[in-house]
Amino acid sequence: MDIHTSMVHCPVMRVCAVVLVTLVALTAAGCGKSESQKQADEYADSLCKNISNWQHEVNGIVASLTAGSPKQIAETKLGQAKSATESLVGEIQSLPVPTVDGASEAKQNVDQLVTSSQSTVSTIEAGVTQIKSFGTGAANVATVVVPMAAQLTKLVTDAKSTVASLETVKGPFEKAVKNSDTCQALKPNQGR
């Protein structure tokens, strides 16, 4: 190789070496997320956003349900809680659980929340029927409204516990919940 040829190839070789070292460093640093992690991130963030929106709505409804609520207000608020909870169930069921490590455990945890939510919807329906059937007296309304407010509050707690349980599923779900601000805000005992 003559001096001219080596001078021409040397800068090209240096550039190639720098590019190669940079690619290796980026790969080693984990700058790109795996497809599994991306899917878990999307699932967890969507789930938590749905729960957060529902929680905000239900907390407002619960705050307005009092033992002294008139029949029409109680029926309206219970109807809103039922509709919001049915929407949450539909949104959760429409989210495809990604097929990544821990998927069956994550699905089992989320399915428990769906079952609790559906049970709450049934209880709300029974409460509205009781108000309609047994009169508008304050005592009858109170016997429905007070336990329903407590059940809805418990369901909010259950939803937060579901999010926390996803963080205990080792692998992509654990990372997804830890990396989602929305999920972190939902965890039990968070001041938000």
C-alpha positions in Angstrom: 0.0 0.0 0.0 1.5 3.4 -0.9 1.4 6.5 1.3 -1.3 8.2 -0.8 -3.7 5.2 -0.6 -3.2 4.8 3.2 -3.9 8.5 3.7 -7.1 8.3 1.8 -8.3 5.1 3.5 -7.2 6.1 7.0 -9.8 8.8 7.5 -12.5 6.5 6.1 -11.4 3.7 8.4 -11.5 6.1 11.3 -15.0 7.3 10.5 -16.1 3.6 10.2 -14.4 2.7 13.4 -16.1 5.7 15.2 -19.5 4.7 13.8 -19.0 1.1 14.8 -17.9 2.0 18.3 -20.9 4.4 18.7 -23.4 1.7 17.6 -21.9 -0.8 20.0 -22.0 1.7 22.8 -25.6 2.6 22.1 -26.6 -1.0 21.9 -24.8 -1.9 25.1 -26.4 1.1 26.9 -29.8 -0.2 26.1 -30.9 3.0 24.4 -33.6 1.2 22.5 -36.5 -0.5 24.2 -37.4 -4.1 23.3 -40.7 -4.7 21.5 -41.9 -6.5 24.7 -41.2 -3.5 26.8 -42.9 -1.1 24.4 -46.0 -3.3 24.4 -46.0 -3.5 28.2 -45.5 0.2 28.5 -48.4 1.0 26.2 -50.7 -1.4 28.0 -49.8 -0.2 31.5 -50.1 3.5 30.5 -53.4 3.0 28.8 -54.8 0.9 31.7 -53.7 3.5 34.2 -55.1 6.4 32.2 -58.5 4.6 32.0 -58.4 3.9 35.8 -57.3 7.5 36.6 -60.1 9.0 34.5 -62.7 6.7 36.1 -61.4 7.3 39.6 -61.6 11.1 39.2 -65.2 10.7 38.0 -66.3 8.3 40.7 -64.6 10.3 43.5 -66.7 13.3 42.4 -69.9 11.1 42.4 -69.1 9.6 45.8 -68.5 13.1 47.3 -72.0 14.2 46.1 -73.7 11.0 47.4 -75.0 11.7 51.0 -77.5 10.1 53.2 -79.7 13.1 52.8 -79.6 13.1 49.0 -83.1 13.4 47.4 -84.2 10.3 45.4 -83.7 11.9 42.0 -80.2 13.0 42.8 -79.3 9.6 44.3 -80.7 7.8 41.2 -78.9 10.2 38.8 -75.5 9.9 40.7 -75.8 6.1 40.9 -76.6 5.9 37.2 -73.5 8.0 36.5 -71.4 5.7 38.7 -72.8 2.6 36.9 -72.2 4.1 33.5 -68.6 5.2 34.4 -67.8 1.8 35.8 -69.3 -0.1 32.8 -67.2 2.1 30.6 -64.1 1.3 32.6 -64.8 -2.4 32.3 -65.2 -2.0 28.5 -62.0 0.0 28.2 -60.1 -2.6 30.2 -61.5 -5.5 28.3 -60.6 -3.8 25.0 -56.9 -3.5 25.9 -55.1 -6.5 24.6 -52.7 -7.8 27.2 -49.4 -8.1 25.5 -47.9 -11.5 25.2 -44.7 -10.8 27.2 -43.2 -12.3 30.4 -45.7 -12.1 33.2 -48.7 -11.6 30.9 -50.9 -14.3 32.5 -50.2 -13.0 36.0 -50.9 -9.4 34.9 -54.1 -10.5 33.2 -55.3 -12.4 36.3 -54.8 -9.3 38.4 -56.6 -7.1 36.0 -59.4 -9.6 35.6 -60.0 -9.5 39.3 -60.6 -5.7 39.0 -63.0 -6.3 36.1 -64.9 -8.9 38.3 -65.1 -6.4 41.2 -66.3 -3.7 38.9 -69.0 -5.8 37.4 -70.1 -6.8 40.9 -70.3 -3.1 41.8 -72.4 -2.4 38.7 -74.9 -5.1 39.8 -75.1 -3.7 43.3 -75.7 -0.2 41.9 -78.6 -1.6 39.7 -80.1 -3.3 42.8 -79.8 0.0 44.7 -81.6 2.0 42.1 -84.3 -0.7 42.0 -84.6 -0.4 45.8 -85.0 3.3 45.7 -87.6 3.1 43.0 -89.5 0.2 44.7 -89.4 1.2 48.3 -90.1 4.9 48.2 -88.3 8.2 48.3 -88.0 8.6 52.0 -84.7 9.7 53.3 -84.2 6.5 55.3 -84.7 4.3 52.2 -82.4 6.5 50.1 -79.8 6.5 52.9 -79.9 2.7 53.1 -78.8 2.6 49.5 -76.6 5.6 49.1 -74.3 5.1 52.2 -73.3 1.5 51.3 -73.0 2.3 47.6 -70.6 5.2 48.4 -68.5 2.8 50.5 -68.5 0.2 47.8 -67.4 2.7 45.1 -64.7 3.9 47.4 -63.5 0.4 48.0 -63.5 -0.2 44.2 -61.2 2.8 43.8 -58.9 1.3 46.3 -59.0 -2.1 44.5 -58.1 -0.3 41.2 -55.1 1.2 42.9 -54.1 -2.1 44.3 -54.4 -3.7 40.8 -51.9 -1.1 39.5 -49.6 -1.9 42.4 -49.9 -5.6 41.8 -48.7 -5.1 38.2 -45.6 -3.6 39.5 -44.8 -6.8 41.3 -45.0 -8.8 38.1 -41.3 -9.2 37.3 -40.2 -8.2 33.8 -41.8 -5.8 31.4 -44.9 -5.0 33.5 -42.8 -4.1 36.6 -40.8 -1.6 34.5 -43.8 -0.3 32.7 -45.6 0.6 35.9 -42.5 2.1 37.4 -41.9 4.2 34.3 -45.5 5.5 34.0 -46.3 8.7 35.9 -50.0 7.9 35.6 -49.5 4.5 37.1 -47.3 5.8 39.9 -49.9 8.4 40.8 -52.5 5.7 41.2 -50.5 3.5 43.6 -52.1 3.2 47.0 -51.0 5.7 49.6 -50.0 8.2 47.0 -50.9 11.7 48.0 -52.4 12.6 44.6 
